[in-house]
């Protein structure tokens, strides 16, 4: 089925001018960027987005990092987009990511791992609604 998923190009990647190279990976995989904007999240906004990880030991560090510099939030659309995006991103820890994936090529560490992608249809729906109104999704 055609799906939509929420993607974030993280501060370690925007800082190194990797937005275009990362978007090329998505587009080459057949994922269409149907919405996109650059934002500088506040710590409150980043904390709310990652609330599900609140009890994890890395939560504070994760929130500080995501609010440290601009991010690019985007909606990717395509056949099986949620799984396809996770494939293109590679494993969370770049040390475990397959060759050719975004995290293998660009990520600096498990925290500074260049991209976020929704992990399931329900979270994709919630995460898209967190950043975008229906009017901003141009399929
Ligand atoms: P993401 O897909 O954005 O979802 C949660 C993030 O937490 C994850 O990517 C990682 O970047 C981050 N994360 C996971 N494990 C650690 C860790 N041990 N230290 C710091 N950040 C982590």
Backbone and ligand atoms as CSV (ligand in chain L), in Angstrom:
chain,resi,resn,atom,element,x,y,z
A,1,UNK,N,N,0.839,-1.209,0.000
A,1,UNK,CA,C,0.000,0.000,0.000
A,1,UNK,C,C,0.869,1.253,0.000
A,2,UNK,N,N,0.362,2.308,-0.575
A,2,UNK,CA,C,1.068,3.594,-0.522
A,2,UNK,C,C,0.924,4.144,0.889
A,3,UNK,N,N,2.058,4.476,1.499
A,3,UNK,CA,C,2.089,4.981,2.875
A,3,UNK,C,C,2.817,6.319,2.919
A,4,UNK,N,N,2.655,6.980,4.069
A,4,UNK,CA,C,3.440,8.177,4.353
A,4,UNK,C,C,4.175,7.968,5.665
A,5,UNK,N,N,5.383,8.501,5.750
A,5,UNK,CA,C,6.159,8.381,6.981
A,5,UNK,C,C,6.830,9.712,7.294
A,6,UNK,N,N,7.086,9.948,8.574
A,6,UNK,CA,C,7.726,11.195,8.996
A,6,UNK,C,C,9.233,10.968,9.071
A,7,UNK,N,N,9.968,11.850,8.455
A,7,UNK,CA,C,11.422,11.785,8.455
A,7,UNK,C,C,11.978,13.085,9.035
A,8,UNK,N,N,13.063,12.975,9.778
A,8,UNK,CA,C,13.766,14.174,10.264
A,8,UNK,C,C,15.241,14.063,9.884
A,9,UNK,N,N,15.745,15.067,9.206
A,9,UNK,CA,C,17.181,15.184,8.979
A,9,UNK,C,C,17.725,15.950,10.189
A,10,UNK,N,N,18.582,15.292,10.954
A,10,UNK,CA,C,18.979,15.775,12.278
A,10,UNK,C,C,20.098,16.829,12.202
A,11,UNK,N,N,20.337,17.534,13.334
A,11,UNK,CA,C,21.325,18.623,13.347
A,11,UNK,C,C,22.728,18.237,12.878
A,12,UNK,N,N,23.178,17.025,13.155
A,12,UNK,CA,C,24.547,16.661,12.715
A,12,UNK,C,C,24.646,16.685,11.193
A,13,UNK,N,N,23.505,16.407,10.520
A,13,UNK,CA,C,23.485,16.364,9.055
A,13,UNK,C,C,23.227,17.742,8.440
A,14,UNK,N,N,22.292,18.526,9.012
A,14,UNK,CA,C,22.046,19.871,8.454
A,14,UNK,C,C,23.313,20.716,8.600
A,15,UNK,N,N,24.020,20.547,9.729
A,15,UNK,CA,C,25.242,21.305,10.000
A,15,UNK,C,C,26.312,21.037,8.941
A,16,UNK,N,N,26.349,19.790,8.439
A,16,UNK,CA,C,27.371,19.417,7.451
A,16,UNK,C,C,26.864,19.543,6.009
A,17,UNK,N,N,25.736,20.266,5.805
A,17,UNK,CA,C,25.182,20.474,4.454
A,17,UNK,C,C,24.883,19.167,3.730
A,18,UNK,N,N,24.299,18.219,4.464
A,18,UNK,CA,C,24.005,16.913,3.869
A,18,UNK,C,C,22.539,16.742,3.475
A,19,UNK,N,N,21.737,17.804,3.591
A,19,UNK,CA,C,20.305,17.680,3.283
A,19,UNK,C,C,20.076,17.168,1.857
A,20,UNK,N,N,20.774,17.727,0.900
A,20,UNK,CA,C,20.576,17.335,-0.497
A,20,UNK,C,C,20.997,15.892,-0.754
A,21,UNK,N,N,22.133,15.496,-0.202
A,21,UNK,CA,C,22.610,14.118,-0.405
A,21,UNK,C,C,21.652,13.109,0.230
A,22,UNK,N,N,21.108,13.457,1.396
A,22,UNK,CA,C,20.159,12.558,2.062
A,22,UNK,C,C,18.853,12.501,1.264
A,23,UNK,N,N,18.384,13.655,0.797
A,23,UNK,CA,C,17.162,13.646,-0.013
A,23,UNK,C,C,17.349,12.843,-1.303
A,24,UNK,N,N,18.539,12.888,-1.885
A,24,UNK,CA,C,18.795,12.092,-3.095
A,24,UNK,C,C,18.631,10.603,-2.802
A,25,UNK,N,N,19.079,10.157,-1.636
A,25,UNK,CA,C,18.916,8.745,-1.238
A,25,UNK,C,C,17.433,8.371,-1.171
A,26,UNK,N,N,16.629,9.254,-0.576
A,26,UNK,CA,C,15.193,8.973,-0.487
A,26,UNK,C,C,14.585,8.877,-1.883
A,27,UNK,N,N,14.888,9.855,-2.720
A,27,UNK,CA,C,14.278,9.910,-4.049
A,27,UNK,C,C,14.739,8.742,-4.918
A,28,UNK,N,N,16.010,8.369,-4.812
A,28,UNK,CA,C,16.511,7.212,-5.579
A,28,UNK,C,C,15.796,5.932,-5.166
A,29,UNK,N,N,15.352,5.864,-3.910
A,29,UNK,CA,C,14.645,4.676,-3.417
A,29,UNK,C,C,13.160,4.722,-3.775
A,30,UNK,N,N,12.725,5.757,-4.462
A,30,UNK,CA,C,11.318,5.856,-4.859
A,30,UNK,C,C,10.425,6.524,-3.829
A,31,UNK,N,N,11.043,7.159,-2.832
A,31,UNK,CA,C,10.260,7.891,-1.836
A,31,UNK,C,C,10.098,9.339,-2.300
A,32,UNK,N,N,8.850,9.794,-2.344
A,32,UNK,CA,C,8.554,11.156,-2.780
A,32,UNK,C,C,8.461,12.072,-1.558
A,33,UNK,N,N,9.143,13.225,-1.613
A,33,UNK,CA,C,9.084,14.192,-0.507
A,33,UNK,C,C,7.833,15.051,-0.735
A,34,UNK,N,N,6.756,14.761,-0.012
A,34,UNK,CA,C,5.486,15.456,-0.251
A,34,UNK,C,C,5.282,16.650,0.681
A,35,UNK,N,N,6.186,16.817,1.647
A,35,UNK,CA,C,6.187,18.008,2.506
A,35,UNK,C,C,7.573,18.108,3.129
A,36,UNK,N,N,8.015,19.333,3.350
A,36,UNK,CA,C,9.357,19.503,3.922
A,36,UNK,C,C,9.502,20.914,4.491
A,37,UNK,N,N,10.072,21.028,5.690
A,37,UNK,CA,C,10.419,22.361,6.217
A,37,UNK,C,C,11.584,22.280,7.184
A,38,UNK,N,N,12.311,23.403,7.230
A,38,UNK,CA,C,13.462,23.513,8.125
A,38,UNK,C,C,13.013,24.256,9.373
A,39,UNK,N,N,13.327,23.689,10.534
A,39,UNK,CA,C,12.894,24.244,11.812
A,39,UNK,C,C,14.044,24.197,12.805
A,40,UNK,N,N,14.042,25.150,13.748
A,40,UNK,CA,C,14.952,25.012,14.887
A,40,UNK,C,C,14.066,24.717,16.096
A,41,UNK,N,N,14.027,23.463,16.516
A,41,UNK,CA,C,13.144,23.051,17.609
A,41,UNK,C,C,13.607,23.638,18.935
A,42,UNK,N,N,12.641,23.983,19.788
A,42,UNK,CA,C,12.971,24.331,21.176
A,42,UNK,C,C,13.183,23.011,21.926
A,43,UNK,N,N,13.797,23.090,23.112
A,43,UNK,CA,C,13.957,21.847,23.886
A,43,UNK,C,C,12.584,21.306,24.286
A,44,UNK,N,N,11.615,22.184,24.517
A,44,UNK,CA,C,10.266,21.712,24.866
A,44,UNK,C,C,9.651,20.924,23.711
A,45,UNK,N,N,9.801,21.433,22.491
A,45,UNK,CA,C,9.254,20.744,21.319
A,45,UNK,C,C,9.957,19.406,21.084
A,46,UNK,N,N,11.294,19.412,21.170
A,46,UNK,CA,C,12.038,18.165,20.973
A,46,UNK,C,C,11.673,17.155,22.061
A,47,UNK,N,N,11.524,17.647,23.285
A,47,UNK,CA,C,11.161,16.775,24.406
A,47,UNK,C,C,9.801,16.143,24.210
A,48,UNK,N,N,8.870,16.919,23.671
A,48,UNK,CA,C,7.521,16.398,23.425
A,48,UNK,C,C,7.553,15.369,22.291
A,49,UNK,N,N,8.293,15.666,21.225
A,49,UNK,CA,C,8.355,14.727,20.100
A,49,UNK,C,C,8.896,13.372,20.563
A,50,UNK,N,N,9.906,13.380,21.427
A,50,UNK,CA,C,10.556,12.134,21.863
A,50,UNK,C,C,10.054,11.657,23.226
A,51,UNK,N,N,8.862,12.102,23.629
A,51,UNK,CA,C,8.311,11.778,24.946
A,51,UNK,C,C,8.315,10.261,25.244
A,52,UNK,N,N,8.103,9.458,24.205
A,52,UNK,CA,C,8.074,8.001,24.367
A,52,UNK,C,C,9.405,7.467,24.935
A,53,UNK,N,N,10.477,8.233,24.775
A,53,UNK,CA,C,11.793,7.805,25.273
A,53,UNK,C,C,12.149,8.452,26.613
A,54,UNK,N,N,11.172,9.111,27.266
A,54,UNK,CA,C,11.417,9.916,28.469
A,54,UNK,C,C,12.193,9.197,29.565
A,55,UNK,N,N,11.933,7.907,29.726
A,55,UNK,CA,C,12.584,7.159,30.811
A,55,UNK,C,C,13.971,6.630,30.432
A,56,UNK,N,N,14.346,6.769,29.156
A,56,UNK,CA,C,15.639,6.231,28.724
A,56,UNK,C,C,16.793,7.099,29.228
A,57,UNK,N,N,17.934,6.470,29.506
A,57,UNK,CA,C,19.080,7.244,30.042
A,57,UNK,C,C,19.594,8.319,29.077
A,58,UNK,N,N,19.347,8.123,27.767
A,58,UNK,CA,C,19.872,9.083,26.791
A,58,UNK,C,C,18.876,10.188,26.441
A,59,UNK,N,N,17.717,10.226,27.107
A,59,UNK,CA,C,16.668,11.181,26.736
A,59,UNK,C,C,17.147,12.632,26.780
A,60,UNK,N,N,17.794,13.026,27.862
A,60,UNK,CA,C,18.236,14.416,28.013
A,60,UNK,C,C,19.199,14.814,26.903
A,61,UNK,N,N,20.135,13.946,26.640
A,61,UNK,CA,C,21.134,14.172,25.592
A,61,UNK,C,C,20.462,14.248,24.208
A,62,UNK,N,N,19.500,13.364,23.980
A,62,UNK,CA,C,18.766,13.323,22.710
A,62,UNK,C,C,18.008,14.638,22.476
A,63,UNK,N,N,17.330,15.118,23.510
A,63,UNK,CA,C,16.546,16.346,23.403
A,63,UNK,C,C,17.463,17.555,23.184
A,64,UNK,N,N,18.552,17.633,23.936
A,64,UNK,CA,C,19.504,18.739,23.767
A,64,UNK,C,C,20.067,18.764,22.341
A,65,UNK,N,N,20.412,17.584,21.852
A,65,UNK,CA,C,20.969,17.470,20.502
A,65,UNK,C,C,19.950,17.913,19.448
A,66,UNK,N,N,18.720,17.438,19.561
A,66,UNK,CA,C,17.714,17.742,18.543
A,66,UNK,C,C,17.330,19.221,18.530
A,67,UNK,N,N,17.581,19.915,19.662
A,67,UNK,CA,C,17.280,21.344,19.740
A,67,UNK,C,C,18.529,22.205,19.521
A,68,UNK,N,N,19.661,21.581,19.264
A,68,UNK,CA,C,20.933,22.316,19.219
A,68,UNK,C,C,21.101,23.172,17.972
A,69,UNK,N,N,20.556,22.691,16.860
A,69,UNK,CA,C,20.700,23.364,15.564
A,69,UNK,C,C,19.497,22.985,14.728
A,70,UNK,N,N,19.312,23.599,13.542
A,70,UNK,CA,C,18.110,23.285,12.750
A,70,UNK,C,C,18.025,21.825,12.321
A,71,UNK,N,N,16.780,21.409,12.117
A,71,UNK,CA,C,16.473,20.097,11.538
A,71,UNK,C,C,15.630,20.351,10.282
A,72,UNK,N,N,15.515,19.334,9.443
A,72,UNK,CA,C,14.570,19.387,8.323
A,72,UNK,C,C,13.567,18.269,8.560
A,73,UNK,N,N,12.299,18.638,8.733
A,73,UNK,CA,C,11.249,17.634,8.927
A,73,UNK,C,C,10.536,17.460,7.600
A,74,UNK,N,N,10.183,16.220,7.291
A,74,UNK,CA,C,9.619,15.949,5.970
A,74,UNK,C,C,8.676,14.757,6.022
A,75,UNK,N,N,7.794,14.712,5.043
A,75,UNK,CA,C,6.905,13.561,4.884
A,75,UNK,C,C,7.292,12.862,3.587
A,76,UNK,N,N,7.598,11.569,3.701
A,76,UNK,CA,C,7.967,10.759,2.544
A,76,UNK,C,C,6.791,9.856,2.202
A,77,UNK,N,N,6.500,9.752,0.915
A,77,UNK,CA,C,5.370,8.942,0.470
A,77,UNK,C,C,5.830,7.919,-0.555
A,78,UNK,N,N,5.259,6.727,-0.478
A,78,UNK,CA,C,5.572,5.697,-1.467
A,78,UNK,C,C,5.025,4.352,-1.048
A,79,UNK,N,N,5.180,3.387,-1.933
A,79,UNK,CA,C,4.773,2.013,-1.652
A,79,UNK,C,C,5.585,1.501,-0.456
A,80,UNK,N,N,4.921,1.112,0.611
A,80,UNK,CA,C,5.620,0.601,1.794
A,80,UNK,C,C,6.623,1.592,2.353
A,81,UNK,N,N,6.255,2.870,2.370
A,81,UNK,CA,C,7.211,3.939,2.688
A,81,UNK,C,C,7.852,3.799,4.073
A,82,UNK,N,N,7.118,3.283,5.048
A,82,UNK,CA,C,7.658,3.211,6.418
A,82,UNK,C,C,8.846,2.242,6.460
A,83,UNK,N,N,8.666,1.049,5.921
A,83,UNK,CA,C,9.742,0.046,5.906
A,83,UNK,C,C,10.851,0.463,4.941
A,84,UNK,N,N,10.454,1.010,3.802
A,84,UNK,CA,C,11.456,1.405,2.805
A,84,UNK,C,C,12.374,2.486,3.378
A,85,UNK,N,N,11.781,3.453,4.081
A,85,UNK,CA,C,12.599,4.509,4.678
A,85,UNK,C,C,13.562,3.934,5.710
A,86,UNK,N,N,13.097,2.964,6.494
A,86,UNK,CA,C,13.970,2.362,7.511
A,86,UNK,C,C,15.133,1.610,6.860
A,87,UNK,N,N,14.844,1.021,5.700
A,87,UNK,CA,C,15.895,0.343,4.937
A,87,UNK,C,C,16.951,1.337,4.444
A,88,UNK,N,N,16.472,2.445,3.876
A,88,UNK,CA,C,17.376,3.458,3.330
A,88,UNK,C,C,18.204,4.108,4.448
A,89,UNK,N,N,17.586,4.288,5.640
A,89,UNK,CA,C,18.303,4.889,6.778
A,89,UNK,C,C,19.400,3.963,7.292
A,90,UNK,N,N,19.114,2.657,7.388
A,90,UNK,CA,C,20.047,1.711,7.996
A,90,UNK,C,C,19.848,1.654,9.500
A,91,UNK,N,N,20.612,0.785,10.170
A,91,UNK,CA,C,20.454,0.561,11.609
A,91,UNK,C,C,20.697,1.841,12.410
A,92,UNK,N,N,20.004,1.956,13.562
A,92,UNK,CA,C,20.111,3.124,14.441
A,92,UNK,C,C,21.576,3.445,14.760
A,93,UNK,N,N,22.341,2.420,15.101
A,93,UNK,CA,C,23.767,2.596,15.370
A,93,UNK,C,C,24.535,2.426,14.057
A,94,UNK,N,N,25.208,3.485,13.602
A,94,UNK,CA,C,25.887,3.403,12.297
A,94,UNK,C,C,26.888,2.246,12.219
A,95,UNK,N,N,27.404,1.819,13.370
A,95,UNK,CA,C,28.346,0.690,13.384
A,95,UNK,C,C,27.684,-0.585,12.869
A,96,UNK,N,N,26.352,-0.654,12.995
A,96,UNK,CA,C,25.615,-1.843,12.546
A,96,UNK,C,C,24.898,-1.634,11.220
A,97,UNK,N,N,25.059,-0.472,10.602
A,97,UNK,CA,C,24.294,-0.152,9.385
A,97,UNK,C,C,24.938,-0.770,8.147
A,98,UNK,N,N,24.092,-1.208,7.214
A,98,UNK,CA,C,24.581,-1.813,5.963
A,98,UNK,C,C,25.214,-0.763,5.057
A,99,UNK,N,N,26.109,-1.229,4.200
A,99,UNK,CA,C,26.753,-0.361,3.204
A,99,UNK,C,C,25.693,0.304,2.334
A,100,UNK,N,N,25.914,1.556,1.994
A,100,UNK,CA,C,25.005,2.278,1.111
A,100,UNK,C,C,23.869,2.978,1.827
A,101,UNK,N,N,23.657,2.668,3.113
A,101,UNK,CA,C,22.583,3.333,3.848
A,101,UNK,C,C,23.028,4.730,4.302
A,102,UNK,N,N,22.043,5.565,4.611
A,102,UNK,CA,C,22.330,6.937,5.053
A,102,UNK,C,C,23.195,6.925,6.308
A,103,UNK,N,N,22.819,6.082,7.278
A,103,UNK,CA,C,23.574,6.110,8.540
A,103,UNK,C,C,24.989,5.559,8.368
A,104,UNK,N,N,25.156,4.558,7.486
A,104,UNK,CA,C,26.506,4.045,7.250
A,104,UNK,C,C,27.379,5.145,6.639
A,105,UNK,N,N,26.789,5.875,5.677
A,105,UNK,CA,C,27.595,6.871,4.954
A,105,UNK,C,C,27.813,8.161,5.742
A,106,UNK,N,N,26.800,8.560,6.530
A,106,UNK,CA,C,26.854,9.912,7.095
A,106,UNK,C,C,26.823,10.010,8.619
A,107,UNK,N,N,26.249,9.020,9.326
A,107,UNK,CA,C,26.061,9.179,10.772
A,107,UNK,C,C,27.392,9.204,11.510
A,108,UNK,N,N,27.417,9.947,12.626
A,108,UNK,CA,C,28.633,10.103,13.419
A,108,UNK,C,C,28.659,9.161,14.616
A,109,UNK,N,N,27.468,8.833,15.139
A,109,UNK,CA,C,27.361,7.983,16.332
A,109,UNK,C,C,25.899,7.572,16.483
A,110,UNK,N,N,25.598,6.747,17.487
A,110,UNK,CA,C,24.210,6.308,17.699
A,110,UNK,C,C,23.300,7.495,18.026
A,111,UNK,N,N,23.825,8.510,18.667
A,111,UNK,CA,C,23.033,9.701,18.970
A,111,UNK,C,C,22.969,10.640,17.774
A,112,UNK,N,N,24.134,10.959,17.229
A,112,UNK,CA,C,24.207,11.848,16.060
A,112,UNK,C,C,24.133,10.978,14.807
A,113,UNK,N,N,22.916,10.435,14.567
A,113,UNK,CA,C,22.780,9.432,13.510
A,113,UNK,C,C,22.020,9.953,12.291
A,114,UNK,N,N,22.058,11.269,12.094
A,114,UNK,CA,C,21.683,11.943,10.829
A,114,UNK,C,C,20.208,11.971,10.459
A,115,UNK,N,N,19.461,10.899,10.765
A,115,UNK,CA,C,18.046,10.856,10.373
A,115,UNK,C,C,17.201,10.127,11.410
A,116,UNK,N,N,15.927,10.503,11.443
A,116,UNK,CA,C,14.903,9.764,12.189
A,116,UNK,C,C,13.826,9.352,11.203
A,117,UNK,N,N,13.236,8.182,11.412
A,117,UNK,CA,C,12.080,7.775,10.612
A,117,UNK,C,C,11.061,7.064,11.486
A,118,UNK,N,N,9.779,7.278,11.196
A,118,UNK,CA,C,8.720,6.608,11.963
A,118,UNK,C,C,8.898,5.091,11.889
A,119,UNK,N,N,8.492,4.397,12.963
A,119,UNK,CA,C,8.719,2.947,13.000
A,119,UNK,C,C,7.482,2.100,12.703
A,120,UNK,N,N,6.308,2.706,12.588
A,120,UNK,CA,C,5.081,1.922,12.359
A,120,UNK,C,C,3.970,2.866,11.875
A,121,UNK,N,N,2.912,2.320,11.270
A,121,UNK,CA,C,1.843,3.177,10.738
A,121,UNK,C,C,1.228,4.123,11.771
A,122,UNK,N,N,1.004,3.633,12.986
A,122,UNK,CA,C,0.371,4.484,14.000
A,122,UNK,C,C,1.283,5.638,14.407
A,123,UNK,N,N,2.581,5.348,14.600
A,123,UNK,CA,C,3.504,6.421,14.974
A,123,UNK,C,C,3.720,7.374,13.800
A,124,UNK,N,N,3.704,6.853,12.570
A,124,UNK,CA,C,3.854,7.724,11.397
A,124,UNK,C,C,2.732,8.762,11.388
A,125,UNK,N,N,1.519,8.295,11.632
A,125,UNK,CA,C,0.363,9.192,11.635
A,125,UNK,C,C,0.516,10.288,12.706
A,126,UNK,N,N,0.904,9.866,13.905
A,126,UNK,CA,C,1.073,10.820,15.009
A,126,UNK,C,C,2.218,11.792,14.739
A,127,UNK,N,N,3.326,11.269,14.237
A,127,UNK,CA,C,4.507,12.112,14.024
A,127,UNK,C,C,4.281,13.113,12.874
A,128,UNK,N,N,3.572,12.687,11.822
A,128,UNK,CA,C,3.244,13.622,10.728
A,128,UNK,C,C,2.359,14.740,11.276
A,129,UNK,N,N,1.349,14.377,12.071
A,129,UNK,CA,C,0.428,15.378,12.625
A,129,UNK,C,C,1.132,16.313,13.609
A,130,UNK,N,N,2.218,15.846,14.223
A,130,UNK,CA,C,2.989,16.683,15.155
A,130,UNK,C,C,3.583,17.893,14.430
A,131,UNK,N,N,4.003,17.703,13.179
A,131,UNK,CA,C,4.702,18.759,12.440
A,131,UNK,C,C,3.922,19.406,11.301
A,132,UNK,N,N,2.939,18.702,10.735
A,132,UNK,CA,C,2.306,19.197,9.513
A,132,UNK,C,C,0.780,19.205,9.622
A,133,UNK,N,N,0.169,20.207,8.977
A,133,UNK,CA,C,-1.280,20.215,8.804
A,133,UNK,C,C,-1.580,19.543,7.458
A,134,UNK,N,N,-2.789,19.099,7.289
A,134,UNK,CA,C,-3.181,18.434,6.042
A,134,UNK,C,C,-2.887,19.290,4.820
A,135,UNK,N,N,-3.067,20.604,4.940
A,135,UNK,CA,C,-2.833,21.534,3.829
A,135,UNK,C,C,-1.395,21.527,3.330
A,136,UNK,N,N,-0.473,21.135,4.196
A,136,UNK,CA,C,0.952,21.175,3.829
A,136,UNK,C,C,1.424,19.898,3.136
A,137,UNK,N,N,0.565,18.894,3.052
A,137,UNK,CA,C,0.942,17.611,2.441
A,137,UNK,C,C,0.516,17.634,0.986
A,138,UNK,N,N,1.503,17.726,0.097
A,138,UNK,CA,C,1.210,17.875,-1.323
A,138,UNK,C,C,1.629,16.598,-2.064
A,139,UNK,N,N,0.692,15.669,-2.165
A,139,UNK,CA,C,1.010,14.342,-2.712
A,139,UNK,C,C,1.145,14.349,-4.224
L,1,LIG,P1,P,15.646,7.964,16.494
L,1,LIG,O1,O,15.170,7.068,15.395
L,1,LIG,O2,O,15.563,9.411,16.246
L,1,LIG,O3,O,14.825,7.626,17.820
L,1,LIG,C1,C,15.377,7.763,19.114
L,1,LIG,C2,C,16.807,8.154,19.078
L,1,LIG,O4,O,17.510,7.991,20.282
L,1,LIG,C3,C,17.554,7.281,18.091
L,1,LIG,O5,O,17.167,7.611,16.779
L,1,LIG,C4,C,18.996,7.556,18.460
L,1,LIG,O6,O,19.554,8.627,17.737
L,1,LIG,C5,C,18.867,7.960,19.909
L,1,LIG,N1,N,19.591,6.980,20.722
L,1,LIG,C6,C,19.377,5.676,20.789
L,1,LIG,N2,N,20.254,5.093,21.628
L,1,LIG,C7,C,21.046,6.073,22.083
L,1,LIG,C8,C,22.144,6.105,22.955
L,1,LIG,N3,N,22.600,4.998,23.551
L,1,LIG,N4,N,22.702,7.307,23.182
L,1,LIG,C9,C,22.230,8.429,22.606
L,1,LIG,N5,N,21.171,8.446,21.757
L,1,LIG,C10,C,20.603,7.280,21.497
